[in-house]
Amino acid sequence: MSKSKVFYILIVTLAGVFFIYRESINVYWAQTYHQESPLAAIERWVEPHIDALELDWEFLKIDEADYKTDIVSQSGLKGVDRIVDEASYQRHLPFSDGEITSKEVLETIDLVESDGEETPYSHVDPMIAGPFLPQLPSVIEVMAGDKLFFVGDSLMQGVAPRVRQSLYRSENIDGVDLSKQSTGLAYPKFYNWPEVVAQTLEKDLDIKAVIVYMGANDPWDFPVPGRKQYLRFKSADWERAYRERVQKIILEANRYQLPVIWLGAPCMRKEKLHQDMVYLNTIYASEMAKFNGTYIPTSDLLGCSDEEYSAYVESEEGNRKVRTNDGIHFTPTGQRLIAERVIEALTIIKEEVEDEVAEPETSESDPVPAQDISNINEENIQEENLKEVEDDLTPESPLMLMSTPENS
């Protein structure tokens, strides 16, 4: 086999691998470099050619069908249907009823002006279109047998186990922890949190509250359907799209009348990331206020603030380290501090004991003598108890009346 053939086979094989895994490559590239992958640009270039081929094929089928119909009509034959895919034909005609720009479709699309052009990219939920927003339960009540649903990234991966461990041991309250590192709301193609929340709440009706902790993976430009260019981080369009994704999680919880706790992103050591978290926290806090949710800032719990970062928190025992060396994640001490704050926000309902066993009353004037029970077996105990009951009964006692022949 010649070198040219080997090279040709390698090129074809490599192209096939890229084609099969193009979706994964596009997602990885977008998450890593926060821009469109080269494969996506190639796909956009190829799509019109593929559509043109499909269009030619559709018209070829129509021409062939017309030819067959003409032959049938000329021959006088009956009972032969015309082979035309009318729906496919209409789909490729410009401004036909099959176009996605029909009035019915556009009524469910939110058009956002950007760079002088209107771009459909977000679906308007009718639940939040009116003047009155649905309100979440203000009191977060849980009891034994209930579950908490933990949503978030690697920050939540450190906090959720602490909350679950503490509540399960003391109150028999469990949790569903689906926190996943490198996730957020910026790249739903990688991990779609609103969709995961909807599916989880539908399956598990024991969940009584939703707790969210994320943000560190979101301060980037991200793509939206219907736009070639990424939405620029902190732009008006970006914020509107991001708020909608936050609202989707809130509305899914509201569908089941579940309260939501949204933890504010903590301070970060790197200044740019820190300022980005301050910005995202304004979105989380305002959305929680709109829907009557519970927003809990976490920076103050960790000894820092919006103005400056600190890896230590002051306590009676001295300064304790609450952040790891990466300036993002938490030490076990930091995890416990946040977990304790989450538990404080809960209203734990104790189960009431229906039948309380009263302690037998003893008289000081007639103390019970101590007994040596080392040689007393179970039969002796039963006989002795029965004898004591018979001695205490009088002829007028209800038990004695019941045991007489007249009442037997």
C-alpha positions in Angstrom: 0.0 0.0 0.0 1.4 3.4 -1.0 2.0 6.2 1.4 -0.6 8.3 -0.3 -3.3 5.7 0.3 -2.3 5.4 4.0 -2.4 9.1 4.4 -5.8 9.3 2.7 -7.2 6.5 5.0 -5.9 8.4 8.1 -7.5 11.7 6.9 -10.8 10.0 6.3 -10.7 8.2 9.6 -9.8 11.3 11.5 -12.6 13.2 9.8 -15.1 10.5 10.7 -14.0 10.6 14.4 -14.4 14.4 14.5 -17.9 14.0 12.9 -19.1 11.3 15.3 -17.8 13.2 18.4 -18.5 16.8 17.1 -21.1 17.6 19.8 -18.8 16.6 22.7 -15.9 18.5 21.1 -18.0 21.6 20.6 -19.2 21.5 24.3 -15.6 20.9 25.6 -14.2 23.7 23.4 -16.9 26.2 24.5 -16.4 25.3 28.2 -12.7 25.5 28.0 -12.1 28.5 25.8 -15.6 30.2 26.1 -15.9 30.6 22.3 -17.3 28.7 19.4 -15.3 25.7 18.3 -13.9 25.5 14.7 -16.1 22.5 14.1 -19.2 24.6 14.7 -18.0 27.0 12.0 -17.5 24.1 9.6 -21.0 22.8 10.4 -22.5 26.2 9.6 -20.7 26.1 6.3 -21.7 22.6 5.5 -25.4 22.9 6.5 -26.5 25.1 3.5 -25.0 22.6 1.1 -26.7 19.7 2.8 -30.0 21.7 2.8 -29.5 22.3 -0.9 -29.0 18.6 -1.6 -32.1 17.8 0.4 -34.1 20.4 -1.5 -32.9 19.1 -4.9 -33.8 15.6 -3.7 -37.3 16.7 -2.7 -37.9 18.4 -6.1 -36.5 15.3 -7.8 -39.1 13.2 -6.0 -41.8 15.6 -7.0 -40.7 15.6 -10.6 -40.6 11.9 -10.6 -44.0 11.7 -9.0 -45.5 14.1 -11.5 -44.0 12.0 -14.3 -45.5 8.8 -12.9 -48.8 10.6 -12.5 -48.8 11.8 -16.1 -48.0 8.3 -17.3 -50.9 6.9 -15.3 -53.3 9.5 -16.5 -52.3 9.0 -20.1 -52.6 5.3 -19.9 -56.1 5.5 -18.3 -55.1 3.6 -15.2 -56.8 4.4 -11.9 -56.1 3.8 -8.2 -52.5 5.0 -8.3 -51.8 7.8 -5.7 -49.4 10.6 -6.5 -46.2 10.3 -4.6 -45.5 13.7 -3.2 -44.4 14.6 0.3 -46.4 17.8 0.5 -45.1 18.6 4.1 -41.5 18.3 3.0 -42.2 20.4 -0.1 -43.8 23.2 1.9 -41.0 23.2 4.5 -38.5 24.2 1.8 -40.6 26.9 0.2 -39.8 30.5 1.4 -42.5 32.2 3.5 -44.6 29.1 3.5 -46.8 28.1 6.4 -44.1 25.6 7.4 -41.5 28.2 8.1 -40.4 28.7 11.7 -41.2 32.4 11.3 -44.9 31.8 11.4 -47.0 33.9 13.7 -47.9 31.1 16.0 -44.3 30.3 16.7 -43.2 33.8 17.2 -45.9 34.4 19.8 -44.0 32.1 22.1 -40.5 33.6 21.4 -39.0 36.6 23.2 -37.4 38.9 20.7 -34.4 40.8 22.1 -32.8 43.7 20.2 -29.0 43.3 20.0 -26.7 45.0 17.6 -29.5 46.4 15.6 -31.2 43.1 14.9 -34.0 41.1 16.6 -32.9 37.7 17.7 -35.2 35.0 19.1 -33.5 33.1 21.8 -35.6 32.7 24.9 -39.0 31.2 25.6 -41.3 33.4 27.7 -42.9 31.5 30.5 -46.5 32.6 30.8 -46.2 32.2 34.6 -44.0 35.2 34.8 -45.4 37.4 32.1 -48.1 39.0 34.2 -47.8 41.6 36.9 -48.0 39.1 39.8 -45.1 36.7 40.3 -45.7 33.3 41.9 -44.4 33.3 45.5 -42.4 30.5 47.1 -43.3 29.3 50.7 -41.5 31.6 53.1 -41.2 29.0 55.9 -38.9 26.0 55.1 -40.5 23.2 57.1 -39.1 19.7 57.2 -39.5 16.7 59.4 -38.3 13.1 59.7 -38.6 11.2 56.4 -38.4 14.4 54.3 -35.6 15.1 51.8 -33.6 18.2 50.8 -32.5 18.6 47.1 -29.0 20.0 46.7 -28.2 21.7 43.4 -24.8 23.1 42.5 -21.2 22.8 41.5 -18.1 21.8 43.4 -18.9 24.3 46.1 -22.0 22.4 46.9 -20.2 19.1 46.8 -18.4 20.2 49.9 -21.4 21.6 51.8 -24.2 19.1 50.9 -22.6 16.0 52.6 -22.2 18.1 55.8 -25.9 19.1 55.9 -27.1 15.6 55.1 -24.9 13.9 57.7 -25.9 16.3 60.5 -29.7 16.2 59.7 -29.9 12.4 59.1 -28.2 11.6 62.4 -30.2 14.0 64.5 -33.6 14.3 62.7 -33.7 11.4 60.2 -33.9 13.9 57.3 -32.1 12.8 54.2 -31.2 14.6 51.0 -30.8 14.2 47.2 -27.3 15.5 46.3 -26.8 15.9 42.6 -24.1 18.5 42.8 -21.6 18.2 40.0 -18.3 19.9 39.5 -17.7 22.3 36.6 -21.4 22.9 36.2 -23.6 26.0 36.3 -26.2 27.9 34.2 -23.9 29.2 31.4 -23.6 26.0 29.4 -26.8 23.9 29.5 -25.5 21.7 26.7 -22.9 20.4 29.1 -25.3 20.1 32.1 -28.8 21.4 32.0 -29.7 22.2 35.7 -33.2 23.5 35.1 -34.0 20.3 33.2 -32.4 18.1 35.9 -34.3 20.0 38.6 -37.6 19.4 36.8 -37.0 15.7 36.3 -35.8 15.1 39.9 -38.8 16.9 41.5 -41.2 15.0 39.3 -39.7 11.7 40.4 -39.2 12.2 44.1 -42.1 13.7 46.0 -40.4 13.4 49.3 -38.3 16.4 48.5 -39.5 19.4 50.6 -36.9 22.1 49.8 -34.4 23.0 47.1 -31.0 24.4 48.0 -28.8 25.9 45.3 -25.1 26.9 45.4 -23.3 27.7 42.2 -21.8 30.6 40.2 -18.0 30.0 40.0 -18.3 28.4 36.5 -20.7 31.0 35.1 -18.8 34.3 34.5 -18.2 33.8 30.8 -19.7 34.6 27.5 -22.1 31.9 26.5 -24.1 30.9 23.4 -27.9 31.0 23.0 -30.1 29.4 20.4 -30.7 31.6 17.3 -27.5 33.6 17.6 -24.2 33.1 15.9 -22.3 35.3 18.4 -21.9 34.5 22.1 -23.7 36.8 24.5 -21.0 38.9 26.2 -20.7 38.5 30.0 -22.5 41.2 32.0 -24.2 42.6 28.9 -27.9 43.3 29.1 -28.7 40.4 26.8 -26.5 38.1 28.9 -28.1 39.1 32.2 -31.6 38.7 30.8 -30.8 35.2 29.5 -29.1 34.2 32.8 -31.9 35.5 34.9 -34.3 33.4 32.9 -32.3 30.3 33.7 -32.3 31.2 37.4 -36.1 31.7 37.2 -36.6 28.3 35.6 -35.2 26.6 38.7 -37.3 28.7 40.9 -40.5 28.1 38.9 -39.9 24.3 38.9 -39.7 24.4 42.7 -42.8 26.6 42.8 -44.7 24.0 40.7 -44.6 21.8 43.7 -44.8 24.6 46.3 -41.3 24.0 47.5 -39.2 26.6 49.3 -35.8 27.5 47.8 -32.6 28.5 49.5 -30.1 30.1 47.2 -26.6 30.5 48.7 -24.6 33.5 47.5 -21.3 32.8 45.8 -18.4 33.3 48.2 -15.6 35.8 47.9 -12.7 34.7 45.7 -9.0 35.3 46.0 -8.5 36.4 42.3 -9.8 39.9 42.0 -11.6 39.4 38.6 -13.4 36.3 39.7 -14.2 38.0 43.0 -15.9 40.9 41.2 -17.7 38.5 38.9 -19.2 36.7 42.0 -20.3 40.0 43.5 -22.1 40.7 40.2 -23.8 37.3 40.1 -24.9 37.6 43.7 -26.9 40.7 42.8 -28.8 38.5 40.3 -29.4 35.7 42.8 -30.5 38.1 45.6 -32.9 40.1 43.4 -34.5 36.9 41.9 -35.0 35.4 45.4 -36.6 38.7 46.5 -39.0 38.6 43.5 -40.2 35.1 44.3 -40.1 35.3 48.1 -37.2 32.8 48.2 -34.4 32.6 50.9 -31.1 34.2 49.9 -28.1 33.5 52.2 -24.8 35.3 51.6 -21.8 33.2 52.4 -18.9 35.6 52.3 -19.5 36.9 55.8 -19.7 33.4 57.2 -16.2 32.8 55.8 -14.6 35.9 57.2 -14.5 38.0 54.1 -16.8 40.5 52.3 -17.5 42.1 48.9 -14.5 44.4 49.5 -11.8 41.9 50.3 -10.9 38.2 50.4 -9.8 36.3 53.4 -8.9 32.6 53.9 -9.4 32.8 57.6 -12.3 33.5 60.0 -12.0 34.8 63.5 -13.4 32.7 66.3 -13.0 32.3 70.1 -10.4 29.7 69.5 -8.4 32.0 67.2 -8.2 32.3 63.4 -9.4 29.2 61.6 -8.7 28.5 57.9 -11.8 28.1 55.9 -10.5 28.3 52.3 -8.2 26.0 50.4 -5.1 27.1 48.7 -6.8 27.6 45.4 -8.8 30.5 46.8 -12.1 29.0 45.7 -13.1 25.9 47.6 -13.6 25.3 51.3 -11.7 23.5 54.1 -13.8 21.1 56.3 -14.2 24.0 58.7 -15.6 26.3 56.0 -17.9 23.5 54.8 -19.3 23.0 58.4 -19.9 26.8 58.8 -22.0 27.0 55.7 -23.8 23.8 56.5 -24.7 25.1 60.0 -26.1 28.2 58.4 -28.3 26.2 56.0 -29.6 24.1 58.9 -30.4 27.3 60.8 -32.7 28.4 58.0 -34.8 25.3 58.3 -37.8 24.9 60.6 -37.6 21.3 61.8 -41.0 19.9 62.9 -40.6 17.3 65.7 -42.9 14.3 65.6 -45.3 14.3 68.6 -45.5 11.2 70.8 -49.1 10.1 71.0 -49.0 7.8 74.0 -46.8 8.8 76.9 -46.1 6.1 79.4 -46.6 7.5 82.9 -44.0 6.6 85.6 -45.6 4.6 88.4 -46.0 6.6 91.6 -44.4 5.3 94.8 -45.2 6.5 98.3 -42.4 7.4 100.6 -44.3 5.9 103.6 -44.5 2.5 101.8 -41.2 2.1 100.0 -40.7 -0.9 97.8 -38.1 -3.2 99.4 -35.1 -4.2 97.4 -35.2 -7.7 96.0 -32.5 -10.1 95.1 -33.4 -11.0 91.5 -30.4 -13.2 90.8 -32.4 -16.4 91.3 -35.8 -15.3 90.1 -36.9 -16.7 86.8 -39.7 -15.4 84.5 -42.4 -17.7 85.9 -41.8 -16.6 89.4 -42.1 -12.9 88.4 -45.4 -13.5 86.7 -46.8 -15.5 89.7 -45.7 -12.8 92.1 -47.2 -10.0 90.0 -50.5 -11.9 89.8 -50.6 -12.4 93.5 -50.0 -8.7 94.2 -52.9 -7.8 91.9 -55.3 -10.2 93.6 -54.4 -8.9 97.0 -55.0 -5.3 96.0 -58.5 -6.0 94.6 -61.6 -5.5 96.8 -65.0 -7.2 96.4 -66.3 -3.9 94.9 -63.5 -3.5 92.4 -64.5 -3.6 88.8 -62.2 -6.5 88.0 -63.7 -8.5 90.9 -67.2 -7.7 89.7 -66.3 -8.9 86.2 -64.9 -12.2 87.5 -68.2 -13.1 89.5 -70.5 -15.8 88.0 -73.2 -13.2 87.3 -70.9 -11.2 85.0 -69.0 -14.1 83.4 
